[in-house]
Amino acid sequence: MSSALDAKLDAIVARRDELAALMAQATGDYARLAREFAELEPLVGAVEALRRAEAEAVETRALRDDPAADPELRELAAAELEQLAPRLDALRRRVQLLLLPRDVADEKSAILEIRAGTGGEEAALFAADLLRMYERYAALRGWRFELLDSSETDLGGIKEAVAEVAGRGAYARLKYEAGVHRVQRVPDTEAQGRIHTSAATVAVLPEAEEIDLAIPDEEIRIDVLRASGAGGQHVNKTESAVRLTHLPSGIVVYQQSERSQHRNKARALTILRAKLYDLERQAREAQRAGERRAQVGSGDRSERIRTYNFPQNRLTDHRIGLTLYKLDQIITGEALDEVIDPLIAEDQAAKLAAVA
C-alpha cells in the first residue's frame, strides 16, 4: 500500500481507539459516538487483519530468501507464500471496498411502496405476490415487517401497499429492488391459457428517524377524516383517518389502516419523514454526481429492472443480465439473496473502477 493510504488507515484506527476511550468515559453524545464506532469497526477489523497478513508475508519471504536457512524450511516458506497471496488480495480488496464512499442510509430500516401497474387485476395480484415475497424475505433475515397501509382488490390483489422493514442494513439490500417488476404468466381468470404480461412498481426509501430529520410543526397541515373503504362498522363512524400535507414540498400522506387517530398520525409521520429524507439524499447525490437518481415519484418508472416468467420458472434481472431458473424459490423470498448479492457485487465493482 502507498504511504498516503497507510497514513489514512492509521488515522482511522486511531479514531476508533479514541471513540472507544470516549465511550468508556461516557464523554459527549454517547449515541453519536456509538454510531460512529460501529461504522468504523468493520474497516478497522479488516485493516488489522490485513496488517497481520502483511507482517506474516514479510517474515515468510525473509525466510524463503535467507541463503543460510535450512533448504526444507525455505521450501516450506515458499509454499506458504503461495497460499498467502490470494488471502492478501482478498483482504486488500475488502479494505478498498470498506473505504469506498458509503451511502449513509445503508444501515437503516426501509419503507417499501408497492403499486400495481399496467395489467389490471393481474397486476394487482402480482403486486400482492411481491409484497408476500418481501415479507418472507424479511422474516428469513430476522427483520421486522409491518404493513403500514394497503388498498386491496376484490380478488385479493393490492392496488398499492406501504410496509416498514425494520432491521439493520435492510435498506442496503432492498434498495436494489426499486423499479418496475414485470410478470409473465397465465392468470387464473384466463380460460384459454394465454400468457399475460403485467407489471408492478416498487419504491424503497430509507426510514428516517427524528434525529435524522426534524420536521417543524408549522410545515405540516394535519387533516382528520373519516376512514373509507372496507372496514366494517368502524368505517365512516369515527374520524380516525389522518392526512398530512408537507407545505414546502407538497407531499401528501394519507393513513387510515388503524382505528386510532394517534396511530395513523404516527404512521403517516414515519412515511412522510422517509419521503423527505430521501428527497434530501437525492439532492445531495445530484450535487455530487451531477445527476438525480429518482426513487419516488408518480409510480411511472422509465424501464423495467426484472422479469418474472412463471411458465419457465425463470427470473431475469435486466440490469446485470442475470437469469435464474428458480423463480419458485425466489418468489417465496428463499432465494432472493441470489439476485441481490450479484447486484451488490456489480455495484461495488463499478465503484472500485471509478476510483481506480
C-alpha positions as MATLAB code, in Angstrom:
seq = 'MSSALDAKLDAIVARRDELAALMAQATGDYARLAREFAELEPLVGAVEALRRAEAEAVETRALRDDPAADPELRELAAAELEQLAPRLDALRRRVQLLLLPRDVADEKSAILEIRAGTGGEEAALFAADLLRMYERYAALRGWRFELLDSSETDLGGIKEAVAEVAGRGAYARLKYEAGVHRVQRVPDTEAQGRIHTSAATVAVLPEAEEIDLAIPDEEIRIDVLRASGAGGQHVNKTESAVRLTHLPSGIVVYQQSERSQHRNKARALTILRAKLYDLERQAREAQRAGERRAQVGSGDRSERIRTYNFPQNRLTDHRIGLTLYKLDQIITGEALDEVIDPLIAEDQAAKLAAVA';
ca = [
       0.000    0.000    0.000;
       1.066    3.582   -0.581;
       2.362    5.658    2.314;
      -0.600    8.058    1.922;
      -3.088    5.199    2.211;
      -1.159    3.737    5.137;
      -1.369    7.084    6.936;
      -5.102    7.272    6.252;
      -5.608    3.793    7.707;
      -3.521    4.731   10.766;
      -5.798    7.738   11.317;
      -8.917    5.556   11.069;
      -7.556    3.076   13.631;
      -6.595    5.944   15.929;
     -10.076    7.442   15.647;
     -11.675    4.092   16.537;
      -9.468    3.885   19.644;
     -10.330    7.480   20.572;
     -14.057    6.724   20.279;
     -13.685    3.634   22.475;
     -11.999    5.756   25.163;
     -14.657    8.479   24.981;
     -17.453    5.908   25.256;
     -15.759    4.283   28.261;
     -15.627    7.691   29.971;
     -19.241    8.484   28.964;
     -17.941   11.718   27.468;
     -20.087   13.559   24.934;
     -23.095   12.300   22.993;
     -22.897    8.546   23.615;
     -25.387    7.607   20.894;
     -23.475    9.562   18.246;
     -20.133    8.145   19.417;
     -21.501    4.605   19.418;
     -22.841    5.024   15.904;
     -19.504    6.281   14.563;
     -17.683    3.492   16.420;
     -19.965    0.863   14.884;
     -19.370    2.317   11.419;
     -15.564    2.240   11.809;
     -15.283   -1.167   13.487;
     -15.625   -3.346   10.316;
     -12.979   -1.277    8.500;
     -10.591   -1.332   11.457;
     -11.041   -5.094   11.768;
     -10.210   -5.507    8.072;
      -7.161   -3.222    8.372;
      -5.830   -5.152   11.368;
      -6.334   -8.483    9.584;
      -4.552   -7.136    6.504;
      -1.609   -5.861    8.519;
      -1.232   -9.183   10.338;
      -1.204  -10.968    6.998;
       1.309   -8.486    5.543;
       3.607   -8.928    8.563;
       3.344  -12.692    8.162;
       4.238  -12.340    4.473;
       7.321  -10.229    5.281;
       8.605  -12.811    7.783;
       7.878  -15.724    5.471;
       9.527  -14.008    2.500;
      12.624  -13.279    4.589;
      12.869  -16.969    5.490;
      12.402  -18.053    1.884;
      15.160  -15.677    0.706;
      17.616  -16.448    3.522;
      20.530  -18.416    1.983;
      21.632  -19.562    5.437;
      18.280  -21.157    6.278;
      17.572  -24.879    6.044;
      16.534  -25.746    2.428;
      13.421  -27.591    3.617;
      12.329  -24.584    5.669;
      12.890  -22.303    2.671;
      10.773  -24.613    0.543;
       8.000  -24.595    3.149;
       8.172  -20.804    3.288;
       7.795  -20.570   -0.482;
       4.704  -22.798   -0.339;
       3.210  -20.695    2.472;
       3.742  -17.526    0.437;
       1.801  -19.029   -2.463;
      -1.083  -19.829   -0.123;
      -0.885  -16.398    1.480;
      -1.053  -14.437   -1.794;
      -4.790  -14.931   -2.512;
      -5.643  -14.186    1.134;
      -3.707  -10.912    0.932;
      -5.505   -9.980   -2.297;
      -8.880  -10.684   -0.689;
      -8.003   -8.642    2.411;
      -6.783   -5.702    0.306;
      -9.983   -5.780   -1.736;
     -12.086   -5.831    1.434;
     -10.250   -2.775    2.794;
     -10.713   -0.984   -0.549;
     -14.442   -1.751   -0.538;
     -14.845   -0.540    3.034;
     -13.018    2.677    2.149;
     -15.445    3.468   -0.666;
     -17.893    6.322    0.000;
     -20.826    4.761    1.797;
     -24.475    5.507    1.451;
     -25.220    6.910    4.890;
     -28.648    5.287    4.718;
     -27.368    1.738    4.186;
     -27.644    0.727    7.837;
     -31.193    1.992    8.130;
     -34.534    0.263    8.043;
     -36.588    0.641    4.862;
     -40.012    1.774    3.756;
     -41.396   -0.276    0.840;
     -44.034    1.087   -1.509;
     -45.556   -1.385   -3.970;
     -48.089   -0.345   -6.602;
     -49.924   -2.308   -9.285;
     -49.016   -1.061  -12.752;
     -50.314   -1.968  -16.199;
     -52.309   -5.165  -16.363;
     -55.462   -4.616  -14.343;
     -56.381   -7.280  -11.790;
     -53.413   -9.477  -12.742;
     -51.049   -6.573  -11.950;
     -52.718   -6.205   -8.548;
     -52.325   -9.934   -7.856;
     -48.652   -9.728   -8.831;
     -48.175   -6.718   -6.544;
     -49.592   -8.861   -3.718;
     -47.117  -11.626   -4.624;
     -44.235   -9.151   -4.369;
     -45.465   -7.926   -1.007;
     -45.529  -11.507    0.317;
     -42.075  -12.155   -1.160;
     -40.579   -9.227    0.753;
     -42.427  -10.175    3.932;
     -40.988  -13.715    3.807;
     -37.547  -12.413    2.879;
     -37.619  -10.068    5.875;
     -38.543  -12.967    8.162;
     -35.656  -15.061    6.820;
     -33.201  -12.245    7.563;
     -34.618  -11.596   11.025;
     -36.108   -8.210   10.139;
     -39.475   -6.983   11.391;
     -42.070   -6.486    8.664;
     -45.098   -4.294    9.354;
     -47.768   -3.393    6.824;
     -48.480    0.315    7.267;
     -51.188    0.728    4.654;
     -52.761   -1.183    1.761;
     -55.569   -0.901   -0.740;
     -56.883   -4.330   -1.757;
     -58.962   -5.547   -4.689;
     -61.915   -7.930   -4.522;
     -59.795  -10.852   -5.790;
     -57.054  -10.477   -3.190;
     -54.689   -8.274   -5.144;
     -53.370   -4.913   -3.980;
     -53.597   -1.600   -5.759;
     -50.890   -0.224   -3.503;
     -49.245   -1.065   -0.198;
     -46.744    0.552    2.147;
     -44.691   -1.517    4.581;
     -41.909   -0.917    7.069;
     -38.985   -3.354    7.048;
     -37.152   -2.752   10.317;
     -33.668   -4.134   10.779;
     -30.063   -3.045   10.480;
     -28.992   -2.957    6.850;
     -32.468   -3.537    5.434;
     -32.208   -0.546    3.115;
     -28.731   -1.573    1.894;
     -30.164   -4.756    0.383;
     -33.697   -3.751   -0.512;
     -32.699   -0.585   -2.390;
     -31.797   -2.766   -5.379;
     -35.491   -3.744   -5.630;
     -36.617   -0.252   -6.680;
     -38.097   -0.056  -10.161;
     -40.540   -1.805  -12.489;
     -41.090   -5.542  -11.978;
     -42.706   -7.301  -14.946;
     -44.534  -10.636  -14.746;
     -45.401  -13.122  -17.485;
     -47.867  -15.864  -16.560;
     -51.287  -17.344  -17.223;
     -53.821  -15.631  -14.927;
     -56.317  -17.785  -13.047;
     -59.063  -15.925  -14.868;
     -57.644  -16.793  -18.321;
     -59.859  -19.508  -19.842;
     -57.742  -20.103  -22.968;
     -54.402  -20.487  -21.171;
     -52.775  -17.444  -22.742;
     -49.771  -15.820  -21.094;
     -50.389  -12.243  -19.958;
     -47.806   -9.577  -19.216;
     -48.351   -7.073  -16.425;
     -46.233   -5.015  -14.060;
     -45.888   -3.581  -10.595;
     -43.602   -0.845   -9.306;
     -41.506   -0.931   -6.151;
     -40.033    2.094   -4.387;
     -37.616    1.715   -1.487;
     -36.945    4.550    0.960;
     -34.554    4.642    3.909;
     -36.521    5.113    7.105;
     -35.561    8.392    8.736;
     -35.514    8.865   12.486;
     -36.250   12.136   14.224;
     -32.527   12.668   14.786;
     -32.028   12.408   11.003;
     -34.789   14.777   10.030;
     -36.854   17.038   12.261;
     -39.984   18.465   10.627;
     -41.190   21.751   12.168;
     -44.858   21.638   13.159;
     -45.618   24.735   11.137;
     -44.583   22.924    7.925;
     -47.292   20.262    8.310;
     -51.028   20.609    7.819;
     -52.987   17.844    9.562;
     -56.471   16.904    8.388;
     -58.558   14.384   10.320;
     -61.061   12.472    8.178;
     -63.440    9.570    8.336;
     -61.949    6.318    7.066;
     -63.297    4.949    3.786;
     -63.460    1.553    2.113;
     -63.714   -1.903    3.658;
     -63.649   -1.931    7.437;
     -66.973   -2.990    8.902;
     -68.973   -0.902   11.322;
     -65.996    1.243   12.268;
     -65.706    2.867    8.847;
     -67.298    6.319    8.467;
     -68.377    6.336   12.132;
     -65.273    7.944   13.654;
     -62.745   10.443   12.349;
     -59.633    8.264   12.670;
     -58.028    8.706    9.235;
     -55.205   11.248    9.019;
     -53.896   13.190    6.043;
     -50.587   15.022    6.406;
     -49.538   17.665    3.911;
     -45.950   18.895    3.955;
     -46.447   22.502    2.869;
     -42.937   23.304    1.494;
     -42.752   20.196   -0.737;
     -46.437   19.487   -1.345;
     -46.029   15.824   -0.342;
     -49.263   14.309    0.962;
     -49.504   11.144    3.087;
     -52.820    9.537    3.995;
     -53.268    6.850    6.654;
     -56.415    5.036    7.720;
     -55.278    1.485    8.483;
     -55.518    1.879   12.266;
     -58.624    2.553   14.363;
     -56.639    5.024   16.441;
     -56.155    8.538   15.103;
     -52.927    8.747   17.103;
     -51.538    5.562   15.479;
     -52.499    6.728   11.998;
     -50.754   10.050   12.590;
     -47.594    8.288   13.836;
     -47.541    6.028   10.783;
     -48.141    8.923    8.421;
     -45.252   10.826   10.010;
     -42.975    7.802    9.537;
     -43.769    7.684    5.817;
     -43.533   11.471    5.379;
     -40.188   11.595    7.145;
     -38.842    8.821    4.889;
     -40.003   10.636    1.752;
     -38.433   13.927    2.808;
     -35.208   12.239    3.901;
     -34.960   10.508    0.526;
     -35.528   13.791   -1.302;
     -32.737   15.354    0.738;
     -30.399   12.450   -0.086;
     -31.239   12.699   -3.776;
     -30.405   16.400   -3.750;
     -27.017   15.709   -2.153;
     -26.271   12.945   -4.660;
     -27.272   15.189   -7.558;
     -24.914   17.896   -6.337;
     -22.006   15.450   -6.026;
     -22.596   13.352   -9.128;
     -24.363   15.834  -11.369;
     -27.364   13.584  -11.809;
     -30.553   12.737   -9.961;
     -31.456    9.137   -9.268;
     -35.153    9.314   -8.521;
     -36.645    6.651   -6.297;
     -40.016    8.102   -5.541;
     -42.499    9.762   -7.818;
     -45.740    9.029   -9.574;
     -45.003    5.316   -9.928;
     -44.275    5.626  -13.646;
     -40.761    4.154  -13.894;
     -38.854    4.578  -17.140;
     -37.685    0.983  -17.549;
     -38.176   -2.445  -16.088;
     -35.499   -3.922  -13.865;
     -36.708   -7.516  -13.688;
     -38.962  -10.055  -15.416;
     -40.686  -12.953  -13.644;
     -41.608  -15.673  -16.174;
     -43.741  -18.233  -14.342;
     -44.270  -20.774  -17.179;
     -40.472  -21.208  -17.486;
     -39.750  -20.745  -13.748;
     -37.323  -18.043  -14.884;
     -36.281  -14.745  -13.359;
     -34.174  -12.253  -15.309;
     -32.634   -9.125  -13.831;
     -32.042   -6.866  -16.823;
     -29.554   -4.560  -15.096;
     -26.811   -7.176  -14.937;
     -28.138   -9.786  -17.383;
     -28.697  -12.326  -14.608;
     -31.042  -15.259  -15.334;
     -32.023  -17.866  -12.746;
     -34.357  -20.829  -13.257;
     -35.640  -20.920   -9.699;
     -38.441  -18.394   -9.693;
     -40.453  -20.650   -7.398;
     -37.784  -20.210   -4.697;
     -37.224  -16.514   -5.356;
     -40.909  -15.549   -5.152;
     -41.041  -17.095   -1.664;
     -38.060  -14.964   -0.593;
     -35.927  -18.065   -0.050;
     -33.544  -17.416   -2.957;
     -33.892  -13.631   -3.293;
     -30.338  -13.187   -1.982;
     -29.115  -14.984   -5.133;
     -30.412  -11.982   -7.074;
     -29.428   -9.229   -4.647;
     -25.855  -10.450   -3.971;
     -24.749  -10.168   -7.652;
     -26.320   -6.695   -7.823;
     -24.302   -5.611   -4.794;
     -21.114   -7.123   -6.279;
     -21.703   -5.306   -9.578;
     -22.302   -2.018   -7.757;
     -19.108   -2.439   -5.737;
     -17.068   -3.298   -8.844;
     -18.338   -0.166  -10.589;
     -17.411    1.989   -7.601;
     -13.934    0.469   -7.404;
     -13.403    1.085  -11.118;
     -14.498    4.698  -10.708;
     -11.844    5.424   -8.065;
      -9.071    3.320   -9.625;
];
